[in-house]
Amino acid sequence: MYEAIIIGGGPAGLQAALTLGRMHRRTVLLDSGEYRNATVAHAHNLLGHDGESPADLRRRGRAELAAYASVEVRDATATAVAADPHGVRVEVAGETLRAGHLVLATGLADELPPVPGLAEHWGDLVANCPFCHGHEFAGRPVAILNASPHAQMLRGMLAPVASEVFVLDPARVTRVETADDGLRLVLDDASTLSVAGAFIGPAPRQRAPFAEDLGLALQESGAVRVDPFGRTSVERVFAVGDMAHADHFPGPMATLAAAIAAGQLAAVAIVQTLAAPR
């Protein structure tokens, strides 16, 4: 029996495993190989790793885990989870794993606006986070394809970065084409707009069904409701990374640094629980 099972091999899950490993806690991490930033070539706004690819960050993290004998990493997809008075159960590859604690780090999946050509540029010239991708378009025009009130906030954030910021309802864009120095947006009146890149507001959803299966309390955003240490409404179950957020945040914090911090805090809480006098 493990002391912790971690589902998800992104930065939040890897950091949770590292922290547990350093405290010699029996841990298994299950990595399905599916990641929200799989199409991103270069990650930014992470101190010491600015511009490094997410894939390289994951490889580096897994290599570091190899130094800790108490941590096992499996390339496997969890298919079912359950909690009982004795802990948690996870089904994977026909096997039932048991542990005292479960860390969900399965992340979110993005549903993009149904604009032809948009998905082909997702994670490169089409992005969501101005902190992660805005600087790369410095001094050039960008478009915000977003009809929500948040579009004006994005406009203000990108104003010091881009030469010009265009805000468009994505319903006006009939297709996205590759241009010499960025993108060409074809609009519903047959006109075109050339920009270096575009920012959209994708509709995120839970990548895995486990939050629903366990009956975890959710925020209005659809993320799992947690306390500052990642504890969910179900005892022994934690949720970390962009799939969860505490009440004092308006929504999921989709940054690598926040995900790493969340994974570490959840692992600290588990270690302290295990170490507490009985």
N, C-alpha and C positions, 0 to 999 in steps of 0.2 A: 504494500500500500504506500502511495506517495503522500507527502505532506502538502503538495500543491500540484495541480494540473493547470497549465497555461494553454489556452487555445488561441493561436495567432502568433505568427513569427515576424511581425513588423517591429518598429522601434519600441513600442510600449511593452509588447510581450517579451522581447529580447532583454530589455532592461529589467523587467520583473524577474526573469530567469537569472540574470547576472547577480542581482541583489540577493536573491534566495541562495544562489550557489556560493556566494561569498560567506554566507552564514551556515553553509553545510547542510542545507535543508533538501530533502529528497524531492526532486522536482522533475516533471516531464513537460516539455514544450511540444505542442503539436502544430506543425506548419503546413497549411494546405497549399501554399505557393500562390495564393491569390492576394493581391495588394491593391489598395486604392490608388497608389501612385505608380502603378506598374508601367504606365506610358511615359513617365517623367524621366528625362535623361540626366537632369542636373537638379539637385535639391539645394535650396538656399536658406539663408537666415538661421543657420545652425552653427554656432561658434565652433571654430576649429575644423569644420567640414563644409564650409560654404562652397557650393559648386560641385560637390561630390555627388555621384549618382546614388539614388536610393538602393539600387542593387548592390553597389559596393559597400554601402553602410551596413546592409544586412549581412553580407559575407563577412565583413570585419567583426560584426557582433557575434555571429555564430562561431567564428574562429576563437574569439575571446572566451566563449562559454566552454570550449573544449578543455580549458585549464581547470575546470571544476568537476570533480568526479561525481558529485551528487546531482548533477544536472544531465538529463537525457534529452536529446533533441530527435524528434521523429518527423520525417517528411510524410505526413499523413493527415487525412481530413476527418475530423470528428463528425459523427453522423447523428448523435443524440446525447443529451445531457439530462441529468436528474439530480435532485437533492433529497437527502433523507436525514433522519436524526443522527446518523453516524458520519455524515460527510456528503460527498458528491460522487456521482458515477458518470463516466464518459464512455460512449461506445465509439470504437475506432477500429476499422479493418477486422471486424468480427470478434474483437476483444473488448472486454469490459475493464476499464481502468478505474480505480478508486483512490480517493484522496480526501484529506481533511478540508482542503480549500480549493476553490476554482477561481481562476482569473480569466475572464473573457477579454480578449484583445482582438476580436474579429473584425472590427472596423466598420466602415460604411462603404456603400457602393453608390456611385453617382448616376442618375438618370439625366441625360443631356437633352436639351431642346431638340426636337426632331427636324433639324435643318440639314439638308444634304451637304456633305463635305465637312461638317463641323467635327464629327468624331475622329476623323483622320488626323486632325491637328490637336486633339485633346492632350494636355500635358506638355505641349510645346508652345505653339503659337496661340493656342486657346487655353486659358487658365481660369482659375477661380480666385486664387489668393494674391492680392497685390504685394504683400510682404514677401512672398516666395518668388514671384515672377515679374513684378513691376519694373524693377531696375533694368532688366534686360531690354526693355523697350524705350530706354531713356532718350529724350530728344526727338522722338518720332511719334506720329499719331497712333492712338489706340481707340478701340471701340468697346463700349460696355453694352452687351446684349442682355438687357435686364429691364423688365417692366415694373419691378417692385420699387417701393420707396427707398430701398437700400441702394439703388443705382446712384442716387445723388450723393450718398456718402462715399461710394467708390469714386465718383467723379472728383470729389474734393480730395480724396487720398492720392489719386493719380495725377492731379493737376501740377504738382511741382516736378513730376517725373517726365510726363509725356509732353510733346509739343502742342498737342491738341487732343481733347477727349470728346468723343461722340457717344451719346447715349441713344440707343435704339431699342424699340420693342422687338424681341426676337421673331415675332410673327411677321415683321416686315422683311425679314431676310429670307430669300427664297433658296439661296445656296451660298456656299463658301468655297472659293477657289484659291489655289496657290498662286501667289504673285512673285515677282523677282525678289522683292525685299519684304515679304510678309504675306498678307492676305488681301484678297479682293472679295468684298461682300456685294452680292447681287441682290438688289432690293426689289420690292413688289411693283415699283413703277418702272422697272427695267434700267434704272440708274445703277451706278456702282460706286463703291467707296473703298479706297485703298488705305490699309492700316498696317502697322507693324505687327499688331497682335490684337486679340480680343479677350475680354473677360466676361464670363457668363455666371449665372446663378443656378447651378445644377440642383436637381431635387435629390437629396441624399436619402438613403434607406439603410436599414440594418442589413449587413451583408449575410449574416447567418441568422437562423430562426431561434437561437438559444434564449435570447431575452424573453421572447414570447413564450417559449416552451416552459421556462422556469417561472413565468408569471411576474417578472421584475417590473417594478414601478417605473414609468417613463415620464420624461419631461414633455412639455407641449411641443418641443422641437422634434420629438420622436426618439431622442437619445435616452439612454438609460439614466435614471436618476441615481446619483451617488453622493456620498459625503466627500469631504476633501481627501480622504484616504482611499477612495474608490469603492467603499462598501455599498452594496446595493440593498434593496429591501428584503432580500433573502439572506439569511445568515450563512456565512462561509463562502458566499459568492461575491466576487469583485468584478468590476468592469472598468477598463482603462482605455486610454486613447480617444480617438474622435467618436467612438460609439457611445460615449457617456459624458455627462458633465454635471457639476454640482449646481445648486440653486442660484448661486451668486454669479453664474455666467449666463449670458443671453442665449448661448447655443454652443454646439461642439467647437472646441478649439482645434482646428485642423492644421497643427504645426508639429514638426518633428520634436522640437524642444518640449512642448507641452505633453506630447505623448510619452517621451522618455521620463519626464518628471512624474507623470501619473503612474507609470509602471513601477518606478522606484518606490513611490509612496505606498502603493498597494502591497508590495513585497515587504516593506518595513512593517506595515500593520499586521501582516500574516506572521512575520517573525516574532513580533511582540506578543501576539496572541499565543503562539506556540510556547514562548518562554515564560508566560505568566504563571505564577504559582497556582496549583490546582487546589 
